[in-house]
């Protein structure tokens, strides 16, 4: 028999042996109960009202971590400096208001309006009176342009937003206002937004991006407007350069191409980005109105926020207009997946624990690392290909916990066997 024929015959045997290692103990009662023990430990520890200070740094880090950030970070790195026209959303233009005062903003709005955009939206808040003459000018300009959406800030009071204070609307003559705040910790990664808010008086407030998308394409927001006080995942697809950014001075000095404004969405807000046409305007340490997003080139250990708020709004508008939403798998499905994964790995681990204990810890650690890589990759692929978010974190946690739980379960099963004749695959001092 040739070496090749021997190799071909050996392959099915190897597969059969591996299959046996995974499934031999799959239907044992011990495997099922040990799997249940894993979840009892996880949820039991999570329910303890104890402030374990030494766990806090880890808890905080995990709270702000999502492995899908790896995908967004890769996109962000690819798009930085990319001027490929296929990546640009030509429906949206962002004008940098820079440090313009109220008079300057009024003049900018008038100038942009002369190019006949379909929608203008200003991401700037006005909390109090300043120069009366400039305030009056801005109020008149707000009133003059009915296609202008102005910004407001909502301040919910009470756990269920019973009362909502509206701030930042001292200039109060715009035809429509929409809230620009995201209700998240300023140091956390911005992954979600609330499309609409409602108070106890049944007053409904629209998010800035939703109001803009609705004004541009009325039917595009019907579904999302119903998500009152709900968190919706933001599907980031573009960085600043993919929204045709243009400087305040360029617009005011007639240096703009009229086609990027006519019948388009024009967002006016603060920008800090490396503009090839005005490199002197970029200050990497300027983090005014900047957010941490999954597009940050550094997934872990982020030090500088990466995206201005107006660009976050632009990404949400693109998502709404394209109906490019992230669908989220229900929690019970994630739990079911985690249980099935735990059951399989528990069967595999018990096989080595009982029959090849000398290799148990090495095999378990290799299996845990391999599972971490595989499930992270699988989750990212599903997210990228199908816009479906499957939370695999619980599946990874149960694989890690399974090894230690085996020892606890063995002690319990052996005690039950001695005391009550409980039938178990674990025997006293089997190794």
C-alpha positions as a printed Julia matrix, in Angstrom:
431×3 Matrix{Float64}:
   0.0    0.0    0.0
   1.38   3.38  -1.01
   2.01   6.21   1.45
  -0.71   8.27  -0.29
  -3.31   5.49   0.15
  -2.38   5.1    3.82
  -2.78   8.84   4.31
  -6.23   8.78   2.67
  -7.35   5.96   4.96
  -5.98   7.73   8.03
  -7.93  10.94   7.42
 -11.43   9.52   8.18
 -10.03   7.88  11.32
  -8.65  11.21  12.58
 -11.97  12.91  11.91
 -13.81  10.09  13.67
 -11.54  10.36  16.73
 -12.03  14.13  16.94
 -15.8   13.72  16.53
 -15.77  11.19  19.35
 -13.9   13.59  21.65
 -16.57  16.23  21.1
 -19.66  14.02  21.22
 -18.82  11.07  23.49
 -20.09  12.84  26.6
 -22.54  15.14  24.8
 -25.67  13.3   25.92
 -24.49  12.57  29.45
 -26.53  14.07  32.26
 -23.31  15.4   33.8
 -22.55  17.44  30.7
 -25.96  19.05  30.71
 -25.89  19.8   34.46
 -22.34  21.15  34.31
 -23.44  23.44  31.47
 -26.32  24.69  33.59
 -23.88  25.26  36.45
 -21.83  27.59  34.22
 -24.86  29.84  33.71
 -25.79  29.65  37.39
 -22.28  30.87  38.27
 -22.33  33.67  35.68
 -25.76  35.04  36.54
 -25.28  34.39  40.25
 -22.07  36.41  40.38
 -23.67  39.12  38.28
 -26.58  39.41  40.69
 -24.43  39.84  43.8
 -24.81  43.4   45.17
 -21.11  43.64  45.96
 -18.79  46.4   44.8
 -15.68  44.46  43.88
 -13.28  47.38  43.49
 -10.48  45.34  41.94
 -12.86  44.27  39.12
 -13.94  47.84  38.29
 -11.19  48.67  35.73
 -11.92  45.42  33.87
 -15.67  46.0   34.1
 -15.34  49.53  32.71
 -13.08  48.37  29.88
 -15.44  45.55  28.86
 -18.48  47.82  29.07
 -17.04  50.09  26.38
 -15.71  47.25  24.21
 -17.43  45.75  21.2
 -15.48  43.4   18.94
 -17.34  44.82  15.91
 -15.22  47.94  16.49
 -12.43  46.07  14.71
 -14.46  46.18  11.5
 -15.32  49.87  11.83
 -11.75  50.75  12.76
 -10.53  49.02   9.61
 -13.02  51.04   7.53
 -11.94  54.22   9.3
  -8.28  53.58   8.54
  -9.12  52.85   4.9
 -11.22  55.98   4.45
  -8.87  58.47   6.12
  -7.48  60.59   3.3
  -9.48  58.63   0.73
 -11.06  60.88  -1.9
 -12.5   58.05  -3.99
 -15.77  59.48  -5.35
 -17.52  56.12  -4.96
 -17.2   56.51  -1.17
 -18.71  60.02  -1.09
 -22.34  60.56  -0.19
 -23.16  63.24  -2.73
 -26.52  63.93  -1.11
 -24.81  65.57   1.86
 -22.38  68.49   2.12
 -20.88  69.67   5.39
 -19.88  73.32   5.84
 -17.41  74.06   8.62
 -18.68  77.03  10.64
 -15.35  77.19  12.45
 -15.28  79.97  15.04
 -17.8   82.21  13.27
 -19.89  84.45  15.54
 -23.67  84.82  15.23
 -23.37  87.43  12.52
 -21.0   85.19  10.56
 -23.36  82.22  10.9
 -26.26  84.37   9.69
 -24.26  85.45   6.63
 -23.23  81.82   5.96
 -26.84  80.59   6.08
 -27.88  83.29   3.61
 -24.98  82.41   1.32
 -25.7   78.69   1.38
 -29.42  79.35   0.82
 -28.55  81.23  -2.39
 -27.35  77.9   -3.85
 -30.87  76.42  -3.4
 -30.24  73.41  -1.14
 -33.23  71.23  -0.33
 -32.45  71.14   3.4
 -30.15  73.2    5.61
 -29.39  72.08   9.17
 -27.34  73.99  11.73
 -25.63  72.08  14.55
 -25.01  74.99  16.92
 -26.67  75.86  20.22
 -27.46  79.38  21.45
 -27.98  79.49  25.2
 -28.19  83.19  26.0
 -28.25  86.73  24.69
 -25.03  88.11  23.2
 -24.72  91.14  20.96
 -28.33  92.4   20.43
 -27.67  93.48  16.83
 -26.09  90.15  15.85
 -28.79  88.2   17.71
 -31.5   90.1   15.82
 -29.76  89.41  12.52
 -29.55  85.66  13.21
 -33.19  85.56  14.33
 -34.24  87.24  11.09
 -32.19  84.77   9.01
 -33.67  81.8   10.9
 -37.16  83.1   10.16
 -36.31  83.85   6.54
 -35.45  80.26   5.55
 -38.2   77.69   6.21
 -35.95  74.84   5.01
 -33.54  75.45   7.9
 -33.53  72.97  10.8
 -31.95  74.41  13.95
 -30.46  72.58  16.92
 -31.78  72.13  20.44
 -30.53  70.2   23.44
 -32.86  67.99  25.46
 -32.43  67.52  29.19
 -34.58  64.59  30.37
 -35.6   64.71  34.03
 -36.7   61.52  35.74
 -36.09  57.87  34.92
 -38.79  57.73  32.26
 -38.19  61.18  30.8
 -41.37  62.42  32.52
 -40.18  65.96  31.95
 -37.87  67.2   29.21
 -36.23  70.61  29.34
 -35.28  72.18  26.02
 -32.02  74.15  26.02
 -29.95  76.08  23.5
 -32.8   77.77  21.63
 -32.35  81.42  22.58
 -32.46  82.1   18.82
 -36.01  80.77  18.6
 -37.35  81.76  15.18
 -36.52  78.67  13.09
 -39.35  76.72  11.47
 -38.12  73.48  13.05
 -35.82  72.39  15.86
 -34.33  68.95  16.51
 -32.1   67.69  19.31
 -28.42  67.14  18.69
 -27.31  65.46  21.93
 -26.79  61.68  22.17
 -27.45  60.98  25.9
 -24.21  59.03  26.35
 -21.11  59.4   28.48
 -18.76  61.79  26.67
 -15.87  59.37  27.24
 -17.75  56.31  25.94
 -17.74  55.1   22.35
 -20.81  56.45  20.56
 -22.61  53.43  19.09
 -26.29  54.31  19.52
 -28.68  57.23  19.16
 -32.3   57.84  20.1
 -34.43  58.7   17.02
 -37.22  60.34  19.01
 -38.09  61.33  22.56
 -41.48  61.81  24.19
 -42.4   63.44  27.51
 -45.37  62.93  29.83
 -47.35  65.58  27.94
 -47.0   63.45  24.81
 -44.75  66.0   23.15
 -42.52  64.28  20.6
 -39.02  65.5   19.8
 -37.06  64.31  16.77
 -33.34  63.67  16.64
 -31.39  66.04  14.41
 -30.5   63.39  11.81
 -34.06  62.04  11.7
 -35.52  65.52  11.16
 -33.03  66.21   8.34
 -33.68  62.87   6.61
 -37.44  63.42   6.91
 -37.2   66.9    5.36
 -35.1   65.54   2.5
 -37.09  62.34   1.89
 -40.33  62.26   3.94
 -41.07  58.54   3.63
 -37.6   57.49   4.75
 -38.22  57.97   8.48
 -41.66  56.41   9.01
 -40.33  53.29  10.71
 -37.57  54.89  12.78
 -39.79  57.7   14.12
 -41.74  55.03  16.01
 -38.65  54.05  18.02
 -39.51  56.42  20.86
 -36.81  56.55  23.57
 -35.15  53.48  22.0
 -31.46  52.95  21.26
 -30.7   52.4   17.57
 -27.25  51.23  16.48
 -25.39  53.67  14.25
 -23.97  52.06  11.12
 -20.9   54.19  10.42
 -19.85  54.15   6.77
 -17.93  57.38   6.16
 -15.44  59.77   7.7
 -15.35  63.54   7.22
 -13.87  63.59   3.71
 -16.7   61.4    2.4
 -19.2   64.22   3.06
 -17.76  66.89   0.76
 -16.55  69.14   3.61
 -15.97  72.78   2.78
 -14.6   75.68   4.8
 -16.58  78.74   5.91
 -14.18  81.1    4.09
 -14.41  79.13   0.83
 -18.19  79.45   0.76
 -18.2   83.14   1.68
 -15.6   83.97  -0.99
 -17.62  82.23  -3.76
 -15.06  79.47  -4.05
 -17.61  76.68  -3.75
 -18.97  74.51  -6.54
 -22.72  75.21  -6.7
 -23.49  71.57  -7.57
 -22.55  70.35  -4.08
 -25.35  72.51  -2.63
 -28.25  72.56  -5.09
 -31.1   70.25  -4.0
 -28.79  68.64  -1.43
 -28.64  68.36   2.35
 -26.27  70.99   3.71
 -25.12  70.48   7.29
 -23.5   73.43   9.03
 -21.41  72.59  12.05
 -17.99  72.63  13.65
 -15.29  70.58  11.9
 -11.69  69.82  12.69
 -10.13  67.63  10.02
  -7.0   67.51   7.84
  -8.22  69.6    4.89
  -5.73  69.26   1.98
  -6.77  72.7    0.72
  -6.26  74.37   4.1
  -3.7   72.35   6.13
  -3.13  75.27   8.49
  -6.66  74.9    9.84
  -6.04  71.42  11.3
  -5.12  71.05  14.95
  -4.95  67.39  16.06
  -5.4   68.46  19.69
  -8.65  70.3   18.98
 -11.34  67.96  20.31
 -14.19  70.47  20.48
 -17.46  68.62  19.78
 -15.59  65.42  18.96
 -16.81  61.95  19.87
 -15.22  58.56  20.31
 -16.69  56.3   17.61
 -16.03  52.73  16.42
 -14.24  54.31  13.42
 -11.39  55.35  15.71
  -8.14  53.92  14.25
  -7.25  52.71  17.74
  -9.78  50.15  18.99
  -8.26  49.94  22.47
  -6.53  52.6   24.52
  -8.09  55.47  22.58
  -6.67  58.84  23.59
  -8.2   61.34  21.13
 -11.87  61.46  19.99
 -12.02  60.85  16.26
 -15.22  62.31  14.81
 -17.01  65.65  15.04
 -20.66  65.51  16.06
 -21.84  66.89  12.69
 -20.15  63.94  10.92
 -21.86  61.49  13.29
 -25.18  63.09  12.3
 -24.21  62.76   8.63
 -23.54  59.03   9.09
 -26.95  58.56  10.7
 -28.64  60.47   7.85
 -26.89  58.23   5.28
 -27.99  55.15   7.21
 -31.63  56.32   7.28
 -31.78  57.32   3.61
 -30.17  54.03   2.55
 -32.19  51.97   5.07
 -28.81  50.54   5.98
 -29.71  49.6    9.55
 -28.0   47.18  11.88
 -30.38  44.41  12.92
 -29.88  43.14  16.44
 -30.36  39.49  17.39
 -32.75  39.18  20.38
 -31.18  38.51  23.76
 -32.82  35.09  24.07
 -31.17  33.98  20.79
 -27.74  35.07  22.08
 -28.46  33.1   25.27
 -29.49  30.02  23.25
 -26.32  30.22  21.15
 -24.2   30.55  24.28
 -25.9   27.52  25.84
 -25.3   25.36  22.73
 -21.66  26.48  22.54
 -21.14  25.78  26.24
 -22.71  22.33  25.92
 -20.39  21.35  23.05
 -17.26  22.65  24.74
 -18.24  21.11  28.07
 -18.53  17.72  26.38
 -15.1   18.22  24.8
 -13.5   19.37  28.04
 -14.99  16.51  30.09
 -13.57  14.0   27.59
 -10.03  15.3   28.17
 -10.61  15.79  31.89
 -11.55  12.14  32.36
  -9.54  10.32  29.7
  -6.44  12.45  29.03
  -6.14  14.57  32.15
  -2.42  15.17  31.64
  -3.3   17.15  28.5
  -6.47  18.72  29.89
  -5.2   22.22  30.75
  -3.12  22.58  27.57
  -5.99  21.46  25.33
  -8.47  23.64  27.24
  -6.34  26.78  26.85
  -5.75  26.12  23.15
  -9.48  25.53  22.66
 -10.32  28.77  24.51
  -7.93  30.85  22.41
  -9.12  29.2   19.19
 -12.75  29.83  20.19
 -11.99  33.47  20.99
 -10.47  33.98  17.54
 -13.16  31.99  15.71
 -16.23  33.51  17.37
 -14.83  37.03  17.16
 -14.17  36.54  13.44
 -17.58  34.92  12.94
 -19.38  37.77  14.71
 -17.53  40.4   12.68
 -18.25  38.59   9.4
 -21.96  38.25  10.15
 -22.07  41.9   11.15
 -20.23  43.02   8.01
 -22.02  40.82   5.48
 -25.58  40.82   6.79
 -25.69  43.9    9.09
 -26.77  41.52  11.82
 -25.35  41.98  15.3
 -24.91  38.72  17.17
 -23.51  39.3   20.64
 -20.95  36.52  21.09
 -19.55  37.88  24.36
 -21.64  35.51  26.49
 -20.51  32.55  24.34
 -16.88  33.5   24.97
 -17.47  33.94  28.7
 -19.07  30.49  29.09
 -16.15  28.83  27.31
 -13.75  30.5   29.74
 -15.89  29.6   32.77
 -16.49  25.99  31.7
 -12.99  24.79  32.65
 -13.21  25.99  36.26
 -16.82  24.9   36.69
 -15.84  21.31  35.88
 -13.89  21.18  39.17
 -16.84  22.5   41.16
 -19.23  20.14  39.42
 -16.94  17.15  39.95
 -16.81  17.8   43.71
 -20.59  18.07  43.88
 -21.2   14.98  41.68
 -18.77  12.81  43.68
 -20.34  13.95  46.97
 -23.81  13.16  45.58
 -22.56   9.74  44.43
 -21.21   8.86  47.88
 -24.19  10.24  49.76
 -27.12   9.22  47.56
 -25.74   6.87  44.91
 -25.97   9.54  42.23
 -24.84   8.12  38.89
 -22.01  10.16  37.42
 -19.13   9.82  34.98
 -16.88  11.4   37.63
 -15.29   9.02  40.11
 -13.28   9.76  43.25
  -9.61  10.4   42.46
 -10.04   9.33  38.84
  -6.81  11.07  37.93
